[in-house]
Amino acid sequence: YMLGLGAIPSSIQFLGFLFMPESPRWLVSAGREEKARRVLQNMRGALDIEEEYETIKQSCTELQREEASRGHTPIIVQMLQVPSVRRSLLVGCSLQIIQQVAGINTVMYYSATIIRMSGVKSDEAAIWLSAVTAAVNFLFTLVGLYLVERIGRRPLTLGSLMGAIVSLAWLAVGFHLSALNTPPIDVVEQVATASHCSKYRTCNECRMDLDCGYCYVDLPEVVTNSSCLPTDYDNPWTSTVGRCNSSILPPTVTWAYDYCPTPYSWMPMVGLVLYLISFAPGMGPMPWTINSEIYPLWARSTGNAASTFMNWTFNLIVSMSFISLTETLTRYGTFWLYACLAFGGAILLALILPETKGRSLEEVEGLFARSWFTSSWFGNSSDPIPAINPQTVQYVHIRGLNRDGRESELDSPE
């Protein structure tokens, strides 16, 4: 039934789509100008929409001229040929890649596994704790909705990513402390001497081998009579030989095939919660929000498709490599890797991510037409940029973009 529960939000979303209007830009481009005006007025409420509506009309008119002049050249090729659109594509794809290499879907997909790795004995407890992490992700995504128009896209994204880096480091330290304080193996069971598992001397060494598990007597505040035994592939809840070769164990005997008992099990769980508290408001929704704002109308669908492709490609790479990385780099090494990748991503975004808060789509296009590092690139929405004002600006057609006369003089080779 847990899989079927996913149909509930999907059905709600489907019903919502039935009442969602087309965008004013699409309606204008389709010749349905009166409906476009009504939709825009509904979106803006009591605000005067005439200036914005005229800007949209001029943008759509220019787009139609460009489409007629472009011929059959693929849109993605045209995007790479235009410097400003190439910049926006780099920003959009970088956001989606960094979102994934920071490990978000590893945390979401493997939350129960990570909780078990931290030292939680009960499968049921691990599942319920993973539900708590999912709830934290949901609640703090709503916090992002509150913050995005108050502090801006750029500060929210970078602040969220820095918080995620600290949380990943916390996770790594937690797993490292668990590894350093791993309980020893003090019993070599004679029935297991033929197995290579008998050569391991600590629980951590034993558990790093997927063929082995840790069998021990769990007394209050002490782990004793422990041994490393081969795991039964058909039934991983038991060993193939030895004391733990039974689905019904004595009350004090515990079989740990995917964790080691540790006093530091709380650290990874706290790290997971801190990670989602940091990630959900910013790096969760902002790559999608910013990608919807940074492409000119003629390149928007292709730009979003390209960035989404990068998102799912790196989602696949990161999620499929997690278990292998924990075996190769250790658990703490894997989270240090994610922290380093996220830190590199934070440096890149600090250099290339502009602030788009409060800017129209046409103004954002003008922003990307400038050089990378200008005062308006990192500033707020009140910083001067080449605004597209239909009442004062004479439009010119240069390299497939809508630009005002002042900027065209700067960019034109003439």
C-alpha positions in Angstrom: 0.0 0.0 0.0 3.0 2.3 0.5 3.6 2.4 -3.2 -0.1 3.1 -3.9 0.0 6.2 -1.6 2.0 8.0 -4.2 -1.1 8.1 -6.3 -2.8 10.5 -3.8 -0.5 13.6 -4.4 -0.3 12.7 -8.1 -4.1 12.8 -8.4 -4.2 16.2 -6.5 -1.6 17.6 -8.9 -3.6 16.3 -11.9 -6.8 18.0 -10.7 -4.8 21.2 -10.2 -3.6 21.1 -13.7 -7.2 21.1 -15.0 -7.6 24.6 -13.5 -4.2 26.0 -14.4 -4.4 28.6 -17.1 -1.9 28.9 -20.0 0.8 31.5 -19.5 0.1 35.0 -20.8 3.1 34.8 -23.2 1.9 31.6 -24.7 -1.6 33.0 -25.2 -0.2 36.1 -26.9 2.0 34.0 -29.2 -1.1 32.0 -30.1 -3.1 35.1 -30.9 -5.4 34.9 -27.9 -4.6 38.4 -26.6 -7.8 39.1 -24.7 -7.5 35.9 -22.7 -3.8 36.7 -22.1 -4.8 40.0 -20.7 -7.4 38.4 -18.4 -5.0 35.8 -17.2 -2.3 38.4 -16.5 -4.7 40.6 -14.6 -5.8 37.6 -12.5 -2.1 36.9 -11.7 -1.4 40.5 -10.7 -4.6 41.4 -8.9 -5.2 45.1 -8.7 -1.9 46.1 -10.2 -1.7 47.9 -13.5 -0.7 45.4 -16.1 -0.5 47.6 -19.2 3.3 48.1 -19.3 4.0 44.4 -18.6 1.4 43.3 -21.2 2.9 45.5 -23.9 6.4 44.2 -23.0 5.1 40.7 -23.4 3.5 41.5 -26.7 6.7 43.1 -28.1 8.7 40.1 -26.8 6.4 37.6 -28.6 6.5 39.7 -31.8 10.3 39.7 -31.8 10.3 35.9 -31.1 8.1 35.3 -34.1 10.5 37.2 -36.3 13.4 35.3 -34.9 11.7 32.0 -35.5 11.1 32.9 -39.1 14.8 33.9 -39.5 16.4 31.0 -37.7 15.3 28.4 -40.2 15.9 24.7 -39.2 18.9 25.1 -37.0 18.3 23.1 -33.7 17.5 25.3 -30.8 20.2 23.8 -28.6 22.8 24.7 -31.3 21.5 28.3 -31.4 21.6 28.5 -27.6 25.3 27.6 -27.7 26.0 30.1 -30.4 24.5 33.1 -28.4 26.9 34.2 -25.5 24.1 35.3 -23.2 22.0 32.2 -23.6 25.1 30.0 -23.3 25.7 31.7 -19.9 22.2 31.0 -18.8 22.4 27.4 -19.9 25.7 27.0 -17.9 24.0 28.4 -14.8 20.9 26.3 -15.2 22.8 23.0 -15.8 25.3 23.8 -13.0 22.4 24.3 -10.5 20.9 20.9 -11.4 24.2 19.0 -11.3 25.2 20.6 -8.0 21.8 19.7 -6.5 22.5 16.0 -7.3 26.2 15.7 -6.4 25.4 17.3 -3.0 23.7 13.9 -2.3 20.1 14.9 -1.9 18.6 11.8 -3.6 21.1 9.5 -1.8 19.7 10.8 1.4 16.1 10.5 0.2 16.4 7.1 -1.5 18.7 5.5 1.2 17.5 7.3 4.3 16.5 4.0 6.0 19.7 2.4 4.9 21.8 5.3 6.2 19.9 5.2 9.5 20.6 1.4 9.8 24.3 2.1 9.0 24.4 4.6 11.9 23.6 1.8 14.4 19.8 1.6 14.7 18.9 -2.1 15.3 15.3 -2.2 14.4 14.2 -2.2 10.7 10.8 -0.8 11.8 12.5 2.0 13.7 14.7 2.8 10.7 11.6 3.1 8.4 9.8 5.4 10.8 12.9 7.5 11.3 13.2 7.8 7.5 9.6 9.0 7.4 10.6 11.7 9.9 13.4 12.8 7.5 10.9 12.9 4.6 8.5 15.1 6.7 11.4 17.5 7.6 12.1 17.8 3.8 8.4 18.6 3.1 8.1 21.2 5.9 11.3 23.1 5.2 10.4 23.2 1.5 7.5 25.3 2.6 10.0 27.6 4.5 11.7 28.1 1.1 8.4 29.4 -0.4 8.3 32.0 2.4 11.9 33.1 2.0 12.4 33.1 -1.8 10.8 36.5 -2.4 12.1 38.0 0.8 15.8 37.3 0.7 16.3 36.5 -3.0 17.3 33.4 -5.1 21.0 33.8 -4.9 21.3 34.2 -1.0 18.8 31.4 -0.4 20.6 29.1 -2.8 24.1 29.7 -1.5 23.1 29.8 2.1 21.2 26.5 1.7 24.2 24.9 0.0 26.6 26.0 2.7 24.3 24.5 5.4 24.2 21.3 3.4 28.0 21.2 3.3 28.2 21.6 7.1 25.6 18.8 7.5 27.5 16.5 5.2 30.6 17.1 7.2 28.7 16.3 10.3 27.5 13.0 8.8 31.0 12.2 7.8 32.4 12.9 11.3 29.6 10.8 12.9 30.4 7.8 10.7 34.1 8.3 11.3 33.7 8.3 15.1 31.6 5.2 14.8 34.4 3.5 12.8 37.1 4.6 15.3 35.1 3.3 18.2 33.9 0.1 16.6 33.6 -2.9 18.9 36.2 -5.7 18.6 35.7 -9.3 17.6 36.7 -11.4 20.6 35.3 -14.9 19.6 36.3 -17.0 16.6 33.6 -19.6 16.2 35.1 -23.0 15.1 32.3 -23.6 12.6 33.2 -20.4 10.8 37.0 -20.9 10.5 36.6 -22.0 6.9 35.1 -18.6 6.0 37.2 -15.6 5.2 35.0 -13.7 7.6 36.9 -15.2 10.5 40.0 -13.1 9.7 38.4 -9.8 10.7 39.1 -8.3 14.1 36.6 -5.5 14.4 32.9 -5.0 13.6 33.7 -2.2 11.1 36.1 -4.5 9.2 33.5 -7.3 9.3 30.7 -5.0 8.1 32.7 -3.5 5.2 32.5 -7.0 3.7 29.0 -7.6 2.3 29.5 -11.4 2.7 29.9 -11.1 6.5 27.8 -10.0 9.5 28.4 -9.2 13.2 27.1 -11.6 15.8 27.3 -10.4 19.4 25.8 -10.6 22.9 24.2 -7.2 23.7 24.4 -6.6 27.4 23.6 -3.3 29.1 26.3 -0.8 28.1 28.6 -3.5 26.8 29.1 -5.6 23.7 30.7 -9.0 24.3 31.2 -12.5 22.8 31.2 -11.1 19.3 32.2 -12.9 16.1 32.2 -12.3 12.4 30.1 -14.9 10.5 29.2 -15.4 6.8 25.8 -13.9 5.8 23.0 -16.1 4.4 22.2 -14.5 1.0 18.8 -16.0 0.9 18.0 -14.8 4.4 20.3 -11.9 5.4 18.7 -11.8 8.9 20.7 -14.9 9.8 24.2 -16.2 9.3 25.0 -19.4 7.5 26.7 -21.0 10.5 27.3 -20.3 14.2 25.2 -18.8 16.9 23.3 -16.5 14.6 22.2 -19.2 12.2 18.6 -19.0 13.3 15.7 -16.7 12.7 14.8 -17.0 16.4 17.9 -15.9 18.4 18.3 -16.0 22.2 17.2 -12.7 23.8 20.7 -11.4 24.3 22.2 -12.5 21.0 22.0 -10.0 18.1 22.8 -10.4 14.4 23.9 -7.2 12.8 24.3 -7.7 9.0 24.2 -4.0 8.1 25.4 -2.0 11.1 27.8 -1.9 14.0 26.6 -1.1 17.6 28.0 2.3 18.5 27.3 5.1 21.0 27.5 7.6 18.1 24.4 6.4 16.2 22.7 9.7 17.1 25.2 11.8 15.1 24.3 10.6 11.6 20.6 10.9 12.4 21.0 14.5 13.6 23.2 15.1 10.5 20.4 13.8 8.2 17.8 16.2 9.8 20.2 19.1 9.6 21.0 18.3 6.0 17.4 18.4 5.0 16.7 21.5 7.1 19.4 23.2 5.1 18.8 21.7 1.7 15.0 21.8 1.4 14.4 25.6 1.5 17.1 26.5 -1.1 18.9 23.9 -3.1 15.7 21.7 -3.3 13.4 24.2 -5.2 15.8 26.9 -6.4 17.4 25.1 -9.4 13.9 24.6 -10.8 12.8 28.2 -10.0 15.9 29.8 -11.4 15.8 27.6 -14.6 12.2 28.9 -15.2 13.5 32.5 -15.1 16.8 32.7 -17.0 16.1 31.6 -20.6 14.7 33.8 -23.3 11.3 32.8 -24.6 12.6 31.1 -27.7 15.0 28.9 -25.7 13.0 28.3 -22.6 11.6 24.8 -23.3 15.0 23.5 -24.6 16.9 25.1 -21.8 14.7 23.5 -19.2 14.8 20.2 -21.0 18.6 20.3 -21.1 19.0 21.2 -17.4 16.4 18.5 -16.4 18.4 16.0 -18.4 21.5 16.9 -16.4 19.5 16.6 -13.2 18.3 13.1 -13.9 21.6 11.9 -15.3 23.5 12.9 -12.2 20.6 11.6 -10.0 21.2 8.2 -11.7 25.0 8.3 -11.2 24.9 9.4 -7.6 22.1 7.1 -6.5 23.5 4.0 -8.2 27.0 4.6 -6.9 26.2 5.2 -3.3 26.5 1.6 -2.0 29.6 1.0 -4.1 31.2 4.2 -2.7 30.5 3.2 0.9 32.3 -0.1 0.3 35.2 1.6 -1.6 35.6 4.9 0.3 34.0 3.8 3.6 30.8 5.5 4.8 32.5 8.5 6.2 34.6 8.9 3.1 31.5 8.9 0.9 30.0 11.8 2.8 33.3 13.7 2.7 33.2 13.2 -1.0 29.7 14.7 -1.2 30.8 17.6 1.0 33.8 18.3 -1.2 31.7 18.2 -4.4 29.1 20.5 -2.8 31.8 22.9 -1.7 33.2 23.1 -5.2 29.7 23.7 -6.4 29.2 26.5 -3.9 32.4 28.2 -5.2 31.1 27.9 -8.8 27.7 29.3 -8.0 29.2 32.1 -6.0 31.0 33.1 -9.2 28.3 32.6 -11.9 24.8 32.7 -10.2 23.1 36.1 -10.6 20.2 37.5 -8.6 16.9 37.3 -10.5 14.6 38.3 -7.8 12.2 41.1 -8.9 13.3 41.1 -12.5 11.0 40.4 -15.4 12.0 37.7 -17.9 13.0 40.4 -20.4 15.3 42.0 -17.7 16.9 38.7 -16.9 17.7 38.3 -20.6 19.4 41.7 -20.5 21.3 40.7 -17.3 22.8 37.6 -19.0 23.8 39.7 -22.0 26.3 41.5 -19.8 29.7 40.2 -18.7 29.9 37.7 -15.9 31.1 40.0 -13.2 29.2 43.3 -12.9 27.6 45.1 -9.9 24.2 44.1 -11.1 25.2 40.4 -11.5 25.5 39.9 -7.7 23.2 42.7 -6.5 19.6 43.0 -5.8 16.6 43.8 -8.1 17.1 47.6 -7.6 20.5 47.6 -9.3 20.4 49.2 -12.8 20.5 46.9 -15.8 19.4 47.3 -19.4 15.7 47.2 -18.7 13.3 46.4 -21.6 10.8 49.2 -21.4 8.3 49.3 -24.3 7.7 53.0 -23.9 11.3 54.2 -24.0 13.3 51.5 -25.8 13.8 51.0 -29.4 14.2 47.3 -30.1 16.9 46.0 -32.5 17.5 42.5 -33.7 21.0 41.3 -32.9 22.1 37.7 -32.8 18.6 36.4 -32.0 18.1 38.5 -28.8 15.8 41.3 -27.7 18.1 44.0 -26.5 17.8 47.8 -26.0 19.8 50.2 -28.1 22.3 51.0 -25.4 23.3 47.4 -24.9 23.4 46.6 -28.6 26.0 49.3 -29.1 28.1 47.6 -26.4 27.7 44.1 -27.9 27.6 44.8 -31.6 31.0 44.3 -33.4 30.2 47.5 -35.3 
